[in-house]
Every structure is written in structure tokens, then in C-alpha cells.
């Protein structure tokens, strides 16, 4: 009998204790506790079942409301205009598909894919298709450009230069946003069709015309500086400029083409003067090359999360 009374006494004490506890309400659960401190950014509490236990710290932005044991309740409404929540809705969306919006004006089309590897380091791969008929141009003498087509690829890694901070210096901004250094390698292949050269027996009399196709391949590495922005939690916009060094190799389908003297080209595509490889511009003599870009991207929605939620930090 005494044992039963003692058990009932403990149950009543526990019920009274819980009824006099505070409560935190998050998006997924409520936490019976004893709140010890509420500041601008955090709430510190002990579990109601262990009032002499460790102090837990929870980010105030994850709490919907709290209720004190005296019945006082406060709703913690999210300020959508606060930097604290600037990109909170897409914090876990970390993949982007991008395009160069003006590439068609320059006879190529490109697409890029970017993915966060870890905070401060992203993978960025760009591929492009080259075709001079996309936007045919003419030189000053009225001759059409020699038709050419090809492709390029530029895989690289972005290193962000100190993320923009959004909460009291404690939380990074979205990992797709900020200034960065990008290290990438590049390779570009172009096939020129029906290059035409005229050999002259003297300065006034052409002796014959020779045609050939040409394959040109350039490759190298670049260091880029850029900055990326997030627009409306849906799009990204970034720009970059870079410098590097590239090599060049080329070959003709007609070996005789490279042996002619006093050559005349309608558009001077001599290998020594190849410079536009679309993914980059190459200086003919030294191989020092330059690249630049302006890209608009769509942030891919996050897939379903797997695994359990992390527990709050403990002091």
C-alpha cells in the first residue's frame, strides 16, 4: 500500500512539474522545458525531465512560438525582409543549370552545371557547341566567313572568397552566392571547312587554287575571378574574367595546303592567327589566353531529404 501511495505521489509531482514547465514549438515538434534565456538570436533551455541536466541552445529562427509556465505565449513571426532569412527557403538547393544568354550572337551555344561540394567550394562544368552558321557574319571585303563547327569544355572548381554573412556572423549566406576564384582547365576543337588558298606565279598571275579542311585543337588552364548573385530565390546571375595559358595543334586534310607560298585567304584562318576558340581567346604568338562570361542560371529544387534531423547544439 505504501509503495502504491509513493508511486502515485511521484506521478502527481511529475504531472505538476510538467504542467508548470515552459514549451518550445518548432516546425516539427514541441519541447517541454525550462527556458533560462531568450536573446536576439538564441533560446537557452533545459529539458523539463532533467532540470539539472545540460543547457541546450536552439536557433531562435527555428522556433515558431514559446509558452511560459505562467501562461504567457509569444509567436516568433519570421521577418521575410530580414537578411537572417534572405535565402532560408532554398538553403539546401545547391545545384544550378546555367546558360550564356548572349552566346547565340557569337555563333555558339553553351550550358553550365554547378554543384556545391562543400561550403566554400563548388564544382562548375561548362560545355559549348560551336557553329558559324548560327549567326553568319561577313568581313569588310564581303566574303562569307569560312564555315566552322566544333565544341569546347571547361571543367573547374570555384573557391568562394569568404561567404557573405547573414546572421550575426554565425551563418554563411547561401553557398551559391558570393565572390569567387575559379580554377579550370579548357579544351576546344574546331573544324574549318573548305579553306581556300591561291598560289601566285608572280604578283599579278595566280597559278592555282588549293582547298583543304583544317582541324584545330587548343587546350590549357585558367584562373578566373567572378561574383555570383541569387535573384528571387529562383535564379542565379554571375560574371567572371580570367587569364591563362593554352597550347595549339592543327592539321590539314590536304597536306599540300600548308606548303603553298604566297597564300591568300578570304578570311585569314592561318593557324598562326587562330585566336577565337569560343570558350576563350588565344593570343597567337605566346599562348596567353583570356576568358570571360556572363551567365544566368536556374536553381534546381532540392530532392526529398533522407535521414534524421540533427539535434540542437549543447553547451
ZADO-1210 file (C-alpha; in nm, 4 decimals, padded with zeros to 6 digits):
<atoms>
<atom x="00.0000" y="00.0000" z="00.0000" code="UNK" pos="1"/>
<atom x="00.2783" y="00.2398" z="00.0948" code="UNK" pos="2"/>
<atom x="00.4540" y="00.1562" z="-00.2311" code="UNK" pos="3"/>
<atom x="00.1404" y="00.2397" z="-00.4303" code="UNK" pos="4"/>
<atom x="00.0961" y="00.5690" z="-00.2488" code="UNK" pos="5"/>
<atom x="00.4610" y="00.6594" z="-00.3110" code="UNK" pos="6"/>
<atom x="00.4237" y="00.5803" z="-00.6824" code="UNK" pos="7"/>
<atom x="00.1106" y="00.7941" z="-00.7074" code="UNK" pos="8"/>
<atom x="00.2924" y="01.0741" z="-00.5244" code="UNK" pos="9"/>
<atom x="00.5775" y="01.0676" z="-00.7760" code="UNK" pos="10"/>
<atom x="00.3317" y="01.0666" z="-01.0668" code="UNK" pos="11"/>
<atom x="00.1470" y="01.3669" z="-00.9249" code="UNK" pos="12"/>
<atom x="00.4745" y="01.5529" z="-00.8711" code="UNK" pos="13"/>
<atom x="00.5812" y="01.4783" z="-01.2275" code="UNK" pos="14"/>
<atom x="00.2445" y="01.5955" z="-01.3613" code="UNK" pos="15"/>
<atom x="00.2696" y="01.9170" z="-01.1624" code="UNK" pos="16"/>
<atom x="00.6271" y="01.9660" z="-01.2797" code="UNK" pos="17"/>
<atom x="00.5334" y="01.9241" z="-01.6472" code="UNK" pos="18"/>
<atom x="00.2283" y="02.1422" z="-01.6122" code="UNK" pos="19"/>
<atom x="00.4499" y="02.4171" z="-01.4768" code="UNK" pos="20"/>
<atom x="00.7135" y="02.3771" z="-01.7482" code="UNK" pos="21"/>
<atom x="00.7739" y="02.6023" z="-02.0460" code="UNK" pos="22"/>
<atom x="00.7222" y="02.4786" z="-02.4021" code="UNK" pos="23"/>
<atom x="00.9054" y="02.5463" z="-02.7276" code="UNK" pos="24"/>
<atom x="00.7229" y="02.4867" z="-03.0561" code="UNK" pos="25"/>
<atom x="00.9295" y="02.4162" z="-03.3674" code="UNK" pos="26"/>
<atom x="00.8034" y="02.3231" z="-03.7134" code="UNK" pos="27"/>
<atom x="00.8149" y="01.9508" z="-03.6314" code="UNK" pos="28"/>
<atom x="00.7741" y="01.9090" z="-03.2546" code="UNK" pos="29"/>
<atom x="00.7124" y="02.0708" z="-02.9183" code="UNK" pos="30"/>
<atom x="00.9730" y="02.0622" z="-02.6436" code="UNK" pos="31"/>
<atom x="00.8683" y="02.0685" z="-02.2735" code="UNK" pos="32"/>
<atom x="01.1480" y="02.2533" z="-02.0994" code="UNK" pos="33"/>
<atom x="01.2585" y="02.5242" z="-01.8618" code="UNK" pos="34"/>
<atom x="01.3660" y="02.8339" z="-02.0557" code="UNK" pos="35"/>
<atom x="01.6582" y="03.0185" z="-01.8982" code="UNK" pos="36"/>
<atom x="01.7438" y="03.2820" z="-02.1571" code="UNK" pos="37"/>
<atom x="01.5915" y="03.4344" z="-02.4695" code="UNK" pos="38"/>
<atom x="01.8110" y="03.6718" z="-02.6669" code="UNK" pos="39"/>
<atom x="01.8039" y="03.8157" z="-03.0167" code="UNK" pos="40"/>
<atom x="01.9313" y="03.5009" z="-03.1838" code="UNK" pos="41"/>
<atom x="01.9057" y="03.2042" z="-02.9426" code="UNK" pos="42"/>
<atom x="01.6956" y="03.0403" z="-02.6748" code="UNK" pos="43"/>
<atom x="01.8678" y="02.8503" z="-02.3931" code="UNK" pos="44"/>
<atom x="01.6770" y="02.5828" z="-02.2036" code="UNK" pos="45"/>
<atom x="01.6913" y="02.2593" z="-02.0031" code="UNK" pos="46"/>
<atom x="01.4645" y="01.9640" z="-02.0658" code="UNK" pos="47"/>
<atom x="01.1637" y="01.9500" z="-01.8299" code="UNK" pos="48"/>
<atom x="01.2536" y="01.5924" z="-01.7428" code="UNK" pos="49"/>
<atom x="01.6085" y="01.6909" z="-01.6416" code="UNK" pos="50"/>
<atom x="01.6106" y="02.0372" z="-01.4891" code="UNK" pos="51"/>
<atom x="01.9596" y="01.9786" z="-01.3527" code="UNK" pos="52"/>
<atom x="02.0789" y="01.8448" z="-01.6882" code="UNK" pos="53"/>
<atom x="02.2731" y="02.0156" z="-01.9692" code="UNK" pos="54"/>
<atom x="02.1726" y="02.3507" z="-02.1177" code="UNK" pos="55"/>
<atom x="02.0522" y="02.3251" z="-02.4784" code="UNK" pos="56"/>
<atom x="02.0773" y="02.6095" z="-02.7292" code="UNK" pos="57"/>
<atom x="01.8327" y="02.6405" z="-03.0183" code="UNK" pos="58"/>
<atom x="01.8371" y="02.8931" z="-03.3011" code="UNK" pos="59"/>
<atom x="01.5518" y="03.1343" z="-03.2422" code="UNK" pos="60"/>
<atom x="01.4713" y="03.1395" z="-03.6133" code="UNK" pos="61"/>
<atom x="01.3669" y="02.7699" z="-03.5960" code="UNK" pos="62"/>
<atom x="01.1122" y="02.8294" z="-03.3161" code="UNK" pos="63"/>
<atom x="00.7543" y="02.9173" z="-03.4155" code="UNK" pos="64"/>
<atom x="00.6426" y="03.0163" z="-03.0651" code="UNK" pos="65"/>
<atom x="00.7089" y="02.9520" z="-02.6975" code="UNK" pos="66"/>
<atom x="00.4828" y="02.9287" z="-02.3924" code="UNK" pos="67"/>
<atom x="00.5970" y="03.0016" z="-02.0370" code="UNK" pos="68"/>
<atom x="00.4697" y="02.8202" z="-01.7305" code="UNK" pos="69"/>
<atom x="00.2714" y="03.1292" z="-01.6245" code="UNK" pos="70"/>
<atom x="00.0670" y="03.1033" z="-01.9431" code="UNK" pos="71"/>
<atom x="00.2435" y="03.3772" z="-02.1439" code="UNK" pos="72"/>
<atom x="00.2779" y="03.2877" z="-02.5141" code="UNK" pos="73"/>
<atom x="00.4751" y="03.4699" z="-02.7828" code="UNK" pos="74"/>
<atom x="00.4642" y="03.3998" z="-03.1547" code="UNK" pos="75"/>
<atom x="00.8021" y="03.4378" z="-03.3225" code="UNK" pos="76"/>
<atom x="00.6959" y="03.5615" z="-03.6651" code="UNK" pos="77"/>
<atom x="00.9540" y="03.5376" z="-03.9427" code="UNK" pos="78"/>
<atom x="01.0638" y="03.8657" z="-04.0945" code="UNK" pos="79"/>
<atom x="01.0789" y="03.7971" z="-04.4673" code="UNK" pos="80"/>
<atom x="01.2792" y="04.1156" z="-04.5286" code="UNK" pos="81"/>
<atom x="01.5487" y="04.0244" z="-04.2779" code="UNK" pos="82"/>
<atom x="01.8892" y="03.9083" z="-04.4011" code="UNK" pos="83"/>
<atom x="01.8513" y="03.6356" z="-04.1431" code="UNK" pos="84"/>
<atom x="01.6016" y="03.4664" z="-04.3754" code="UNK" pos="85"/>
<atom x="01.7261" y="03.6021" z="-04.7068" code="UNK" pos="86"/>
<atom x="01.7736" y="03.2619" z="-04.8685" code="UNK" pos="87"/>
<atom x="01.6435" y="03.0326" z="-04.5952" code="UNK" pos="88"/>
<atom x="01.3826" y="02.8729" z="-04.8190" code="UNK" pos="89"/>
<atom x="01.6453" y="02.7486" z="-05.0666" code="UNK" pos="90"/>
<atom x="01.9411" y="02.6939" z="-04.8330" code="UNK" pos="91"/>
<atom x="01.9511" y="02.3256" z="-04.9286" code="UNK" pos="92"/>
<atom x="01.9062" y="02.3869" z="-05.3031" code="UNK" pos="93"/>
<atom x="02.2658" y="02.3616" z="-05.4174" code="UNK" pos="94"/>
<atom x="02.2638" y="02.2789" z="-05.7882" code="UNK" pos="95"/>
<atom x="02.2280" y="02.5178" z="-06.0830" code="UNK" pos="96"/>
<atom x="02.1859" y="02.4860" z="-06.4592" code="UNK" pos="97"/>
<atom x="02.3154" y="02.7965" z="-06.6444" code="UNK" pos="98"/>
<atom x="02.3332" y="02.9408" z="-06.9931" code="UNK" pos="99"/>
<atom x="02.5188" y="03.2280" z="-07.1601" code="UNK" pos="100"/>
<atom x="02.2199" y="03.4377" z="-07.2731" code="UNK" pos="101"/>
<atom x="02.4150" y="03.6125" z="-07.5499" code="UNK" pos="102"/>
<atom x="02.6115" y="03.3168" z="-07.6853" code="UNK" pos="103"/>
<atom x="02.3958" y="03.2778" z="-07.9995" code="UNK" pos="104"/>
<atom x="02.5069" y="03.6209" z="-08.1123" code="UNK" pos="105"/>
<atom x="02.8627" y="03.4841" z="-08.1213" code="UNK" pos="106"/>
<atom x="02.7970" y="03.1593" z="-08.3089" code="UNK" pos="107"/>
<atom x="02.7850" y="02.9165" z="-08.0207" code="UNK" pos="108"/>
<atom x="02.5554" y="02.7819" z="-07.7502" code="UNK" pos="109"/>
<atom x="02.6702" y="02.6861" z="-07.4026" code="UNK" pos="110"/>
<atom x="02.5300" y="02.5320" z="-07.0869" code="UNK" pos="111"/>
<atom x="02.6855" y="02.5020" z="-06.7412" code="UNK" pos="112"/>
<atom x="02.6225" y="02.2896" z="-06.4343" code="UNK" pos="113"/>
<atom x="02.7267" y="02.3962" z="-06.0857" code="UNK" pos="114"/>
<atom x="02.7028" y="02.1921" z="-05.7667" code="UNK" pos="115"/>
<atom x="02.8129" y="02.2654" z="-05.4106" code="UNK" pos="116"/>
<atom x="03.0800" y="02.0183" z="-05.2995" code="UNK" pos="117"/>
<atom x="03.1088" y="02.1725" z="-04.9558" code="UNK" pos="118"/>
<atom x="03.0633" y="02.5211" z="-04.8136" code="UNK" pos="119"/>
<atom x="03.3099" y="02.7462" z="-04.9949" code="UNK" pos="120"/>
<atom x="03.3913" y="02.5038" z="-05.2771" code="UNK" pos="121"/>
<atom x="03.1727" y="02.4305" z="-05.5814" code="UNK" pos="122"/>
<atom x="03.2152" y="02.2213" z="-05.8942" code="UNK" pos="123"/>
<atom x="03.1445" y="02.4128" z="-06.2175" code="UNK" pos="124"/>
<atom x="03.1422" y="02.2490" z="-06.5634" code="UNK" pos="125"/>
<atom x="03.0671" y="02.4366" z="-06.8866" code="UNK" pos="126"/>
<atom x="03.0251" y="02.2844" z="-07.2335" code="UNK" pos="127"/>
<atom x="02.9589" y="02.4625" z="-07.5616" code="UNK" pos="128"/>
<atom x="02.8645" y="02.3838" z="-07.9208" code="UNK" pos="129"/>
<atom x="03.0211" y="02.5946" z="-08.1983" code="UNK" pos="130"/>
<atom x="02.8611" y="02.6569" z="-08.5384" code="UNK" pos="131"/>
<atom x="02.9371" y="02.9602" z="-08.7530" code="UNK" pos="132"/>
<atom x="02.6017" y="02.9354" z="-08.9326" code="UNK" pos="133"/>
<atom x="02.4114" y="03.0281" z="-08.6134" code="UNK" pos="134"/>
<atom x="02.4832" y="03.3930" z="-08.6801" code="UNK" pos="135"/>
<atom x="02.6657" y="03.4266" z="-09.0115" code="UNK" pos="136"/>
<atom x="02.8930" y="03.7293" z="-09.0397" code="UNK" pos="137"/>
<atom x="03.0829" y="03.8932" z="-09.3235" code="UNK" pos="138"/>
<atom x="03.4187" y="04.0575" z="-09.3436" code="UNK" pos="139"/>
<atom x="03.4875" y="04.4014" z="-09.4854" code="UNK" pos="140"/>
<atom x="03.5510" y="04.2620" z="-09.8357" code="UNK" pos="141"/>
<atom x="03.2103" y="04.0975" z="-09.8481" code="UNK" pos="142"/>
<atom x="03.3308" y="03.7384" z="-09.8354" code="UNK" pos="143"/>
<atom x="03.1484" y="03.4963" z="-09.6048" code="UNK" pos="144"/>
<atom x="03.3355" y="03.3524" z="-09.3147" code="UNK" pos="145"/>
<atom x="03.4719" y="03.0050" z="-09.3671" code="UNK" pos="146"/>
<atom x="03.2223" y="02.7615" z="-09.2187" code="UNK" pos="147"/>
<atom x="03.3436" y="02.6041" z="-08.8976" code="UNK" pos="148"/>
<atom x="03.1961" y="02.3981" z="-08.6167" code="UNK" pos="149"/>
<atom x="03.3173" y="02.2300" z="-08.3027" code="UNK" pos="150"/>
<atom x="03.2823" y="02.2161" z="-07.9272" code="UNK" pos="151"/>
<atom x="03.4560" y="02.3144" z="-07.6060" code="UNK" pos="152"/>
<atom x="03.4544" y="02.2060" z="-07.2421" code="UNK" pos="153"/>
<atom x="03.5672" y="02.3905" z="-06.9287" code="UNK" pos="154"/>
<atom x="03.5513" y="02.1904" z="-06.6045" code="UNK" pos="155"/>
<atom x="03.6641" y="02.3702" z="-06.2914" code="UNK" pos="156"/>
<atom x="03.6346" y="02.4348" z="-05.9193" code="UNK" pos="157"/>
<atom x="03.5148" y="02.7553" z="-05.7524" code="UNK" pos="158"/>
<atom x="03.6625" y="02.8722" z="-05.4235" code="UNK" pos="159"/>
<atom x="03.4453" y="03.1373" z="-05.2592" code="UNK" pos="160"/>
<atom x="03.6330" y="03.4271" z="-05.1026" code="UNK" pos="161"/>
<atom x="03.4689" y="03.4390" z="-04.7616" code="UNK" pos="162"/>
<atom x="03.0970" y="03.3910" z="-04.7772" code="UNK" pos="163"/>
<atom x="02.8665" y="03.6866" z="-04.7173" code="UNK" pos="164"/>
<atom x="02.7461" y="03.6525" z="-04.3594" code="UNK" pos="165"/>
<atom x="02.3753" y="03.6739" z="-04.2848" code="UNK" pos="166"/>
<atom x="02.3206" y="03.6129" z="-03.9111" code="UNK" pos="167"/>
<atom x="02.5401" y="03.7827" z="-03.6524" code="UNK" pos="168"/>
<atom x="02.8490" y="03.6497" z="-03.8265" code="UNK" pos="169"/>
<atom x="02.7498" y="03.2948" z="-03.7344" code="UNK" pos="170"/>
<atom x="02.5862" y="03.1652" z="-04.0509" code="UNK" pos="171"/>
<atom x="02.7101" y="03.1677" z="-04.4068" code="UNK" pos="172"/>
<atom x="02.4995" y="03.3063" z="-04.6871" code="UNK" pos="173"/>
<atom x="02.3771" y="03.0634" z="-04.9489" code="UNK" pos="174"/>
<atom x="02.6745" y="02.8581" z="-05.0792" code="UNK" pos="175"/>
<atom x="02.5944" y="02.9577" z="-05.4388" code="UNK" pos="176"/>
<atom x="02.6377" y="03.3272" z="-05.3605" code="UNK" pos="177"/>
<atom x="02.9447" y="03.5479" z="-05.3336" code="UNK" pos="178"/>
<atom x="03.2813" y="03.6381" z="-05.4827" code="UNK" pos="179"/>
<atom x="03.4994" y="03.3530" z="-05.6012" code="UNK" pos="180"/>
<atom x="03.8215" y="03.2372" z="-05.7611" code="UNK" pos="181"/>
<atom x="03.7660" y="02.9644" z="-06.0204" code="UNK" pos="182"/>
<atom x="04.0414" y="02.7321" z="-06.1383" code="UNK" pos="183"/>
<atom x="03.9533" y="02.5476" z="-06.4557" code="UNK" pos="184"/>
<atom x="04.1009" y="02.3638" z="-06.7499" code="UNK" pos="185"/>
<atom x="03.9720" y="02.4142" z="-07.1028" code="UNK" pos="186"/>
<atom x="03.9797" y="02.2312" z="-07.4334" code="UNK" pos="187"/>
<atom x="03.8318" y="02.3494" z="-07.7640" code="UNK" pos="188"/>
<atom x="03.8110" y="02.1726" z="-08.1003" code="UNK" pos="189"/>
<atom x="03.7144" y="02.3490" z="-08.4259" code="UNK" pos="190"/>
<atom x="03.6856" y="02.2060" z="-08.7769" code="UNK" pos="191"/>
<atom x="03.7180" y="02.4575" z="-09.0631" code="UNK" pos="192"/>
<atom x="03.5646" y="02.3577" z="-09.3965" code="UNK" pos="193"/>
<atom x="03.6931" y="02.4436" z="-09.7444" code="UNK" pos="194"/>
<atom x="03.9739" y="02.6802" z="-09.6643" code="UNK" pos="195"/>
<atom x="04.0878" y="02.8278" z="-09.9909" code="UNK" pos="196"/>
<atom x="04.4351" y="02.9442" z="-10.0860" code="UNK" pos="197"/>
<atom x="04.5689" y="03.0856" z="-10.4104" code="UNK" pos="198"/>
<atom x="04.9297" y="03.0343" z="-10.5209" code="UNK" pos="199"/>
<atom x="05.0751" y="03.3052" z="-10.7443" code="UNK" pos="200"/>
<atom x="05.3485" y="03.2596" z="-11.0027" code="UNK" pos="201"/>
<atom x="05.4123" y="03.6300" z="-10.9858" code="UNK" pos="202"/>
<atom x="05.2466" y="03.9288" z="-10.8232" code="UNK" pos="203"/>
<atom x="04.9769" y="03.9528" z="-11.0909" code="UNK" pos="204"/>
<atom x="04.9143" y="03.5989" z="-11.2145" code="UNK" pos="205"/>
<atom x="04.7518" y="03.3274" z="-10.9965" code="UNK" pos="206"/>
<atom x="04.8677" y="02.9789" z="-11.0890" code="UNK" pos="207"/>
<atom x="04.6222" y="02.7591" z="-10.8969" code="UNK" pos="208"/>
<atom x="04.3743" y="02.7408" z="-10.6102" code="UNK" pos="209"/>
<atom x="04.4049" y="02.4772" z="-10.3371" code="UNK" pos="210"/>
<atom x="04.1335" y="02.3882" z="-10.0831" code="UNK" pos="211"/>
<atom x="04.1522" y="02.1968" z="-09.7589" code="UNK" pos="212"/>
<atom x="03.9736" y="02.1371" z="-09.4319" code="UNK" pos="213"/>
<atom x="04.1559" y="02.2108" z="-09.1088" code="UNK" pos="214"/>
<atom x="04.1239" y="02.0680" z="-08.7577" code="UNK" pos="215"/>
<atom x="04.2369" y="02.2959" z="-08.4757" code="UNK" pos="216"/>
<atom x="04.2656" y="02.1918" z="-08.1119" code="UNK" pos="217"/>
<atom x="04.3550" y="02.4220" z="-07.8224" code="UNK" pos="218"/>
<atom x="04.3905" y="02.3329" z="-07.4540" code="UNK" pos="219"/>
<atom x="04.5088" y="02.4950" z="-07.1337" code="UNK" pos="220"/>
<atom x="04.4222" y="02.6195" z="-06.7849" code="UNK" pos="221"/>
<atom x="04.2786" y="02.9422" z="-06.6417" code="UNK" pos="222"/>
<atom x="04.2461" y="03.1400" z="-06.3203" code="UNK" pos="223"/>
<atom x="03.9206" y="03.3358" z="-06.3030" code="UNK" pos="224"/>
<atom x="03.7714" y="03.5943" z="-06.0706" code="UNK" pos="225"/>
<atom x="03.3951" y="03.6343" z="-06.0525" code="UNK" pos="226"/>
<atom x="03.0883" y="03.7017" z="-05.8464" code="UNK" pos="227"/>
<atom x="02.7545" y="03.5238" z="-05.8282" code="UNK" pos="228"/>
<atom x="02.4187" y="03.6581" z="-05.7097" code="UNK" pos="229"/>
<atom x="02.0863" y="03.4945" z="-05.6260" code="UNK" pos="230"/>
<atom x="01.7765" y="03.6531" z="-05.7785" code="UNK" pos="231"/>
<atom x="01.4380" y="03.5914" z="-05.6185" code="UNK" pos="232"/>
<atom x="01.5437" y="03.2572" z="-05.4688" code="UNK" pos="233"/>
<atom x="01.4997" y="03.1083" z="-05.8179" code="UNK" pos="234"/>
<atom x="01.7792" y="03.2316" z="-06.0445" code="UNK" pos="235"/>
<atom x="02.1498" y="03.2974" z="-06.0249" code="UNK" pos="236"/>
<atom x="02.3482" y="03.5564" z="-06.2164" code="UNK" pos="237"/>
<atom x="02.7245" y="03.5532" z="-06.2318" code="UNK" pos="238"/>
<atom x="03.0072" y="03.7100" z="-06.4251" code="UNK" pos="239"/>
<atom x="03.3766" y="03.6291" z="-06.4408" code="UNK" pos="240"/>
<atom x="03.7008" y="03.7179" z="-06.6162" code="UNK" pos="241"/>
<atom x="04.0100" y="03.5044" z="-06.6371" code="UNK" pos="242"/>
<atom x="04.3576" y="03.4611" z="-06.7772" code="UNK" pos="243"/>
<atom x="04.5599" y="03.1506" z="-06.8540" code="UNK" pos="244"/>
<atom x="04.7902" y="02.9745" z="-07.0956" code="UNK" pos="245"/>
<atom x="04.6877" y="02.7471" z="-07.3835" code="UNK" pos="246"/>
<atom x="04.8609" y="02.5319" z="-07.6405" code="UNK" pos="247"/>
<atom x="04.7578" y="02.4752" z="-08.0036" code="UNK" pos="248"/>
<atom x="04.7773" y="02.1908" z="-08.2537" code="UNK" pos="249"/>
<atom x="04.6294" y="02.1748" z="-08.6033" code="UNK" pos="250"/>
<atom x="04.6296" y="01.9618" z="-08.9158" code="UNK" pos="251"/>
<atom x="04.5087" y="01.9894" z="-09.2769" code="UNK" pos="252"/>
<atom x="04.3108" y="01.7316" z="-09.4710" code="UNK" pos="253"/>
<atom x="04.5173" y="01.8328" z="-09.7762" code="UNK" pos="254"/>
<atom x="04.8869" y="01.8266" z="-09.6779" code="UNK" pos="255"/>
<atom x="04.9754" y="02.0357" z="-09.9831" code="UNK" pos="256"/>
<atom x="04.7812" y="02.3250" z="-09.8381" code="UNK" pos="257"/>
<atom x="05.0440" y="02.4043" z="-09.5763" code="UNK" pos="258"/>
<atom x="05.3301" y="02.4017" z="-09.8317" code="UNK" pos="259"/>
<atom x="05.1990" y="02.6723" z="-10.0645" code="UNK" pos="260"/>
<atom x="05.3782" y="03.0026" z="-10.0897" code="UNK" pos="261"/>
<atom x="05.2267" y="03.3497" z="-10.1241" code="UNK" pos="262"/>
<atom x="04.8929" y="03.2357" z="-09.9887" code="UNK" pos="263"/>
<atom x="04.5824" y="03.4490" z="-09.9930" code="UNK" pos="264"/>
<atom x="04.2945" y="03.3661" z="-09.7577" code="UNK" pos="265"/>
<atom x="03.9482" y="03.5110" z="-09.7838" code="UNK" pos="266"/>
<atom x="03.9328" y="03.5237" z="-09.4023" code="UNK" pos="267"/>
<atom x="04.2925" y="03.4656" z="-09.2960" code="UNK" pos="268"/>
<atom x="04.2443" y="03.1480" z="-09.0939" code="UNK" pos="269"/>
<atom x="04.6133" y="03.0665" z="-09.0996" code="UNK" pos="270"/>
<atom x="04.6984" y="02.8630" z="-08.7862" code="UNK" pos="271"/>
<atom x="04.9311" y="03.1351" z="-08.6618" code="UNK" pos="272"/>
<atom x="04.6315" y="03.3692" z="-08.6462" code="UNK" pos="273"/>
<atom x="04.3804" y="03.1379" z="-08.4781" code="UNK" pos="274"/>
<atom x="04.2542" y="03.3199" z="-08.1722" code="UNK" pos="275"/>
<atom x="03.8827" y="03.2590" z="-08.1113" code="UNK" pos="276"/>
<atom x="03.8153" y="02.9208" z="-07.9556" code="UNK" pos="277"/>
<atom x="03.4836" y="03.0435" z="-07.8125" code="UNK" pos="278"/>
<atom x="03.5470" y="02.9177" z="-07.4601" code="UNK" pos="279"/>
<atom x="03.8473" y="03.1515" z="-07.4625" code="UNK" pos="280"/>
<atom x="04.0554" y="03.3837" z="-07.6808" code="UNK" pos="281"/>
<atom x="04.4134" y="03.2843" z="-07.7520" code="UNK" pos="282"/>
<atom x="04.6970" y="03.5194" z="-07.8422" code="UNK" pos="283"/>
<atom x="04.8661" y="03.3645" z="-08.1460" code="UNK" pos="284"/>
<atom x="05.2339" y="03.4041" z="-08.0642" code="UNK" pos="285"/>
<atom x="05.2577" y="03.3454" z="-07.6900" code="UNK" pos="286"/>
<atom x="04.9567" y="03.1308" z="-07.5989" code="UNK" pos="287"/>
<atom x="04.8479" y="03.3656" z="-07.3220" code="UNK" pos="288"/>
<atom x="04.4700" y="03.3412" z="-07.3304" code="UNK" pos="289"/>
<atom x="04.1714" y="03.5222" z="-07.1887" code="UNK" pos="290"/>
<atom x="03.8199" y="03.4194" z="-07.0960" code="UNK" pos="291"/>
<atom x="03.5098" y="03.5951" z="-06.9690" code="UNK" pos="292"/>
<atom x="03.1473" y="03.5118" z="-06.9179" code="UNK" pos="293"/>
<atom x="02.8046" y="03.6273" z="-06.8076" code="UNK" pos="294"/>
<atom x="02.5616" y="03.3523" z="-06.7105" code="UNK" pos="295"/>
<atom x="02.2035" y="03.3202" z="-06.5919" code="UNK" pos="296"/>
<atom x="02.1082" y="03.0057" z="-06.4020" code="UNK" pos="297"/>
<atom x="01.8071" y="02.8208" z="-06.2635" code="UNK" pos="298"/>
<atom x="01.8436" y="02.6816" z="-05.9107" code="UNK" pos="299"/>
<atom x="01.7305" y="02.3198" z="-05.9124" code="UNK" pos="300"/>
<atom x="01.4858" y="02.2316" z="-05.6311" code="UNK" pos="301"/>
<atom x="01.6163" y="02.0070" z="-05.3588" code="UNK" pos="302"/>
<atom x="01.5132" y="01.6420" z="-05.3628" code="UNK" pos="303"/>
<atom x="01.3500" y="01.4752" z="-05.0652" code="UNK" pos="304"/>
<atom x="01.5756" y="01.4735" z="-04.7626" code="UNK" pos="305"/>
<atom x="01.6727" y="01.1414" z="-04.6120" code="UNK" pos="306"/>
<atom x="01.7872" y="01.0705" z="-04.2635" code="UNK" pos="307"/>
<atom x="01.7042" y="01.2200" z="-03.9300" code="UNK" pos="308"/>
<atom x="01.7234" y="01.5819" z="-03.8282" code="UNK" pos="309"/>
<atom x="02.0228" y="01.6864" z="-03.6261" code="UNK" pos="310"/>
<atom x="01.9754" y="01.7510" z="-03.2556" code="UNK" pos="311"/>
<atom x="02.0295" y="02.1003" z="-03.1133" code="UNK" pos="312"/>
<atom x="02.3760" y="02.2058" z="-03.0056" code="UNK" pos="313"/>
<atom x="02.4577" y="02.1531" z="-02.6375" code="UNK" pos="314"/>
<atom x="02.6651" y="02.3880" z="-02.4280" code="UNK" pos="315"/>
</atoms>
